[in-house]
Amino acid sequence: MSTASTLLAGKTAIVTGGGRGIGAAIVSSYLAAGAAVMTCGRGARPDGLDPAVGWTTIDVSISADCERLVAETAERFGTPGILVNNAGVQIEKTVTESTDADWDLLMGANARGVFNMCRAAIPVMAANGGGAIVNLGSISASVADPAMALYNASKAFVHGLTRSIAVDHGPQGIRCNAICPGWIMTEMAEAGFAVATDPDRAKQDALARHPSRRFGKPEDIAKVAVWLASDESDFMTGSMLTADGGLTAASPLNPALF
């Protein structure tokens, strides 16, 4: 088995939305595992981003931007063999509260953005012998978080697209899997708790429902992303890997009361 510092040696990776949160943790972990990494976001290059990491300002909802990101990655680091679709947004609204603008923003990033990046990267990967795609899904694709209707739906799309890519492009050497995080403590998670009538109580109740007795950290997801991108997982494709501290394994009964 390869060591952590060499799992991705010689590979080139694109990680969308790598400026903060889970994306930033994946970028750091990929660098530590030996990969050359290009990342992106809608704004300027973040302060403090490792100088070794390439940055391109793009909007993943625009197909031409995604094609440009793949081309710039190939020009700087070589043909990408890894794509991590992490970029996404969260809107805390029900269906009736959601506007057309909400739909365009969230589905543009979370659904169309994943589609655009995969469509841009797959031909390049296939022409170079294959590659690994890691999509950021969510437990919210299977169990709906309250007041996050569009977000929940967008993650269900990601799961369905992941399976289709694995089936359709497996013969071209493309593997495609999704990670399904639970409550990972980032700005998005805090925003989710904030819509509760009592955010502190909601957070404590959620914590008590985790058999692990802790919320997740971005680094927890990054570890899974490294493995899925490496040759150690070369028989894994079309899978949705849950990383939620046991939250969805438990019954609705609060284990803290037993």
Stockholm file with secondary structure:
# STOCKHOLM 1.0

chainA/1-258         MSTASTLLAGKTAIVTGGGRGIGAAIVSSYLAAGAAVMTCGRGARPDGLDPAVGWTTIDVSISADCERLVAETAERFGTPGILVNNAGVQIEKTVTESTDADWDLLMGANARGVFNMCRAAIPVMAANGGGAIVNLGSISASVADPAMALYNASKAFVHGLTRSIAVDHGPQGIRCNAICPGWIMTEMAEAGFAVATDPDRAKQDALARHPSRRFGKPEDIAKVAVWLASDESDFMTGSMLTADGGLTAASPLNPALF
#=GR chainA/1-258 SS CCCTTTTTTTCEEEEETTTSHHHHHHHHHHHHTTCEEEEEESSSCCTTCCTTSEEEECCTTSHHHHHHHHHHHHHHHCSCCEEEECCCCCCCCCTTTCCHHHHHHHHIIIIIHHHHHHHHHHHHHHHTTCEEEEEECCGGGTSCCTTCHHHHHHHHHHHHHHHHHHHHHGGGTEEEEEEEECCBCSHHHHHHHHTSSSHHHHHHHHHHTCTTSSCBCHHHHHHHHHHHHSGGGTTCCSCEEEESTTGGGSCSSCGGGC
#=GC SS_cons         CCCTTTTTTTCEEEEETTTSHHHHHHHHHHHHTTCEEEEEESSSCCTTCCTTSEEEECCTTSHHHHHHHHHHHHHHHCSCCEEEECCCCCCCCCTTTCCHHHHHHHHIIIIIHHHHHHHHHHHHHHHTTCEEEEEECCGGGTSCCTTCHHHHHHHHHHHHHHHHHHHHHGGGTEEEEEEEECCBCSHHHHHHHHTSSSHHHHHHHHHHTCTTSSCBCHHHHHHHHHHHHSGGGTTCCSCEEEESTTGGGSCSSCGGGC
//
